[in-house]
Amino acid sequence: MGSTNLFTVCSRDRHARTGLLKVPRHGQQLPAVVTPILFPVVNLMTGTTPRGGGIWKYVLRSLFQQHSPMMTQALQFLDFSLTGPQLQRWVNNPQGSVLDTYMRHYGDEHPDLGIAHFLGPVFLDSGGFKFLGNNRLDLTKYGVPSGKIAWEGIMAIQDGIGGDIYVSLDYPLKPGLVDEEAVELIDLSLANAWAALGRLSARPGPRAPFFAPCHGRTYDEMRTTVMRFFEGAASAGLGTTGLGIGIGSLVPLRTVRKFDAMLGIIEGARDGIPATLREAVPLHVFGVTGNMIPILAYLGVDTFDSSSYIQNARTLEYYHPERHVRVPFMEMEANELPCICPHCLKWQSYGQMHAIMMGSDSSGAVRSEVYAALALHNLYWDNQLVAETQAAIKSGAMLDFLVDFGKVVPTIRPALDILAKSSSMLDVLLSRQYYAMGLRKRLGDELTLPDGPIDLISYNPGPPPWVAAPVGRPAAPNTTEERRISLKYTPDSFVVPPGWMPNREKDILLVLPCSDVKPYRLSRSQQSVMTYLGERLASVSRIQKITLSGLYGPVPLEFEHEEAVMCYDFRLTPADEAQTQLCVMRLVDFLRKHESHFALMVGYVTSRAYREVMTRAALQVPQFQVLPGSLVKQAMTELYRREHLDGLASLIEAEVRELDRHITGSITA
């Protein structure tokens, strides 16, 4: 079996630590990486060759040239509409792995870059988050079997990619998932981890590094999950060297700013590692970085990954290094490019970049280069924050660094306030700073600062909120404000009743895509659309709003509170052809049944999978129109664009005007 020593701690400041991550490749040791470290998420299979990829062409070239650590995931091909045979040509290439293909490409076509031998460690995520919201995803046409052996297909793809650190197929938990199903997914992720570790251990030579993805909803549940992983690995004789722990299911919590749950889960994972192994087992957090980097490091996290640098660039969001916020790039001042990073300095000016995006530049540069520059700029400042965090740990100044960072980045103060409940020193430092800033509230309580010198030993605000329950007895998640969800619902759990009829006073049909938020009408997307139409149109009361569910097809407003509609969790993906066809069929049937009632039938959608359903339905029901008519990119963010909303409102306005003209003419006649 054999394995290598993966991690060594170099310095420590409370739980925060710096270390060396030593990753082997093909039996040779790569240059050690200093932790904490960020692994930017990349996509390698963006087309059929390494020459394409739009923004990725430029981003990958830069990262390879820097020998940057990277994370890629096995299911990336789903984002680029690769066919099964195309995927197999990537991962079963007799000339080598995907990584080998890129190194050969750069060596042959760009020998001046000096990256024919890439030395950055590559983290191989499983892509399990793709199942978050779509547990019905069928990947058999890509060679990934369904059910309990799906992990084998994922590992085969990882082998074909050719990275260094493996992560087994896991199933993240969404907040509000019913207990029975959450426990089932936790157990399934653990079973996959043991099986994958066993497969790696059986291979000849040193075992590749392996991070076990662990999930839990509370401190105790996560602590127990991590303990179970190590106990299972030991009982199977799989050894403990070369192992790390990956913490999953945090992204949905970060999205809704549930910092107390996030921090408790991270603490639970750290405390679940056997005491004798904590100095040798690195801790990774999946999908959460940005301004959370110092807090993650403070809790003892060693590595983390991020795709936000590229996601923000795609929506033209630029990290402002002086204001510590993302700003709309196209709305910046003409002379404003407040950055000295190498990715900004390569351009003549902000004006040149703006001109390229507007199509008025004659230099020959393309928009993808600007998008890539924004992504690399955003990543540069993430890495700068990592470097500052490393320096604070090495100098023993982590608490001061956290407090100062919270002063310039207010969005992390709620997380700092929670941390302060278990650190008397941090609590005092924050209290002093808040007092100096004139802030009188923290977590809804009045600040009380003692007069005179503060005894830091006796000053103790109490235990952190996530360890209130006795260790060993998992505390039930706080779900008082959570919508309970289940993955057990099927397309047959809801269909529009045969007797349903549209409101007689509503002659405009508007079909909108579904949302994670239930009922749909309370979601940001639907509220934004309906609020805009309400402000623009006097005739908004004539609109019959229908939601297109990726699981059920059409869902009228009257049924949004049905249990099957409120409690399901499913997100349609372009790769799910069978479900797409079912939604098209149900939408077409609905439109044909009620088309005589409506003067106008229109769908407003910008996300790829749901737009595909509506577009196919419009081919069969010509009276049904899909807006926006054309999109530069198919993404949810386009839904909120003013020009698209204007187009929808204008169409409805024109139709209503024509209807009223006919009615007036009929009365006059």
GISUL-V112187 format. One record per backbone hydrogen bond with DSSP energy under -1.0 kcal/mol. NH is the residue of the N-H (numbers start at 1). CO is the residue of the C=O. Records with the same first field share a line. If there is no record, write none. Layout:
BEGIN
NH: CO, CO
END
This chain:
BEGIN
8: 20
10: 18
11: 18
13: 16
16: 13
18: 11
19: 35
20: 8
21: 33
22: 6
25: 28
28: 25
30: 23
33: 21
35: 19
37: 302
39: 304
41: 306
42: 71
46: 44
56: 53
59: 55
60: 56
61: 57
62: 58
63: 59
64: 60
65: 61
66: 62
67: 64
68: 63
70: 121
71: 40
72: 123
74: 125
76: 73
78: 75
79: 76
80: 77
82: 77
87: 83
88: 84
89: 85
90: 86
91: 87
92: 88
96: 93
98: 160
99: 161
101: 97
102: 98
103: 99
104: 100
105: 101
106: 102
107: 103
108: 104
109: 105
110: 106
113: 110
123: 70
124: 165
125: 72
130: 127
131: 128
132: 129
134: 131
137: 134
142: 139
143: 140
144: 139
150: 147
152: 149
154: 150
155: 151
156: 152
157: 153
158: 154
159: 155
160: 156
161: 157
162: 158
164: 122
165: 122
166: 209
167: 124
177: 174
178: 485
182: 178
183: 179
184: 180
185: 181
186: 182
187: 183
188: 184
189: 185
190: 186
191: 187
192: 188
193: 189
194: 190
195: 191
196: 192
197: 193
198: 194
199: 195
200: 196
201: 197
202: 198
207: 2
210: 242
211: 166
212: 244
214: 246
222: 218
223: 219
224: 220
225: 221
226: 222
227: 223
228: 224
229: 225
230: 226
231: 227
232: 228
233: 229
234: 230
235: 231
236: 232
237: 234
238: 233
244: 210
245: 282
246: 212
247: 284
248: 214
254: 250
255: 251
256: 252
257: 254
258: 253
259: 257
262: 258
263: 259
264: 260
265: 261
266: 262
267: 263
268: 264
269: 265
270: 266
271: 267
272: 268
277: 274
280: 277
281: 277
284: 245
285: 303
286: 247
292: 289
293: 290
296: 292
297: 293
298: 294
299: 295
300: 297
301: 296
302: 283
303: 283
304: 37
305: 285
306: 39
311: 307
312: 308
313: 309
314: 310
315: 311
316: 313
317: 312
318: 327
320: 325
324: 320
327: 318
329: 316
331: 328
332: 329
336: 333
339: 337
344: 341
345: 341
347: 344
353: 349
354: 350
355: 351
356: 352
357: 353
358: 354
360: 355
369: 366
371: 367
372: 368
373: 369
374: 370
375: 371
376: 372
377: 373
378: 374
379: 375
380: 376
381: 377
382: 378
383: 379
384: 380
385: 381
386: 382
387: 383
388: 384
389: 385
390: 386
391: 387
392: 388
393: 389
394: 390
395: 391
396: 393
397: 392
401: 397
402: 398
403: 399
404: 400
405: 401
406: 402
407: 403
408: 404
409: 405
412: 409
413: 410
416: 412
417: 413
418: 414
419: 415
420: 416
421: 418
422: 419
427: 423
428: 424
429: 425
430: 426
431: 427
432: 428
433: 429
434: 430
435: 431
436: 432
437: 433
438: 435
439: 434
442: 445
445: 442
447: 440
456: 454
459: 455
467: 464
473: 470
479: 477
485: 176
486: 567
493: 490
500: 497
506: 503
508: 542
509: 600
510: 544
511: 602
512: 546
514: 548
522: 519
523: 520
527: 523
528: 524
529: 525
530: 526
531: 527
532: 528
533: 529
534: 530
535: 531
536: 532
537: 533
542: 539
543: 540
544: 508
546: 510
547: 555
548: 512
549: 553
553: 549
555: 547
559: 556
560: 557
562: 559
566: 562
567: 563
571: 133
576: 573
577: 575
580: 576
581: 577
582: 578
583: 579
584: 580
585: 581
586: 582
587: 583
588: 584
589: 585
590: 586
591: 587
592: 588
593: 589
594: 590
595: 591
597: 594
599: 507
600: 507
602: 509
603: 625
604: 511
605: 627
611: 607
612: 608
613: 609
614: 610
615: 611
616: 612
617: 613
618: 614
619: 615
621: 617
624: 621
625: 601
627: 603
635: 633
638: 635
639: 636
640: 637
641: 638
645: 641
646: 642
647: 643
648: 644
649: 645
650: 646
651: 647
652: 648
653: 649
654: 650
655: 651
656: 652
657: 653
658: 654
659: 655
660: 656
661: 657
662: 658
663: 659
664: 660
665: 661
666: 662
667: 663
668: 664
669: 665
END
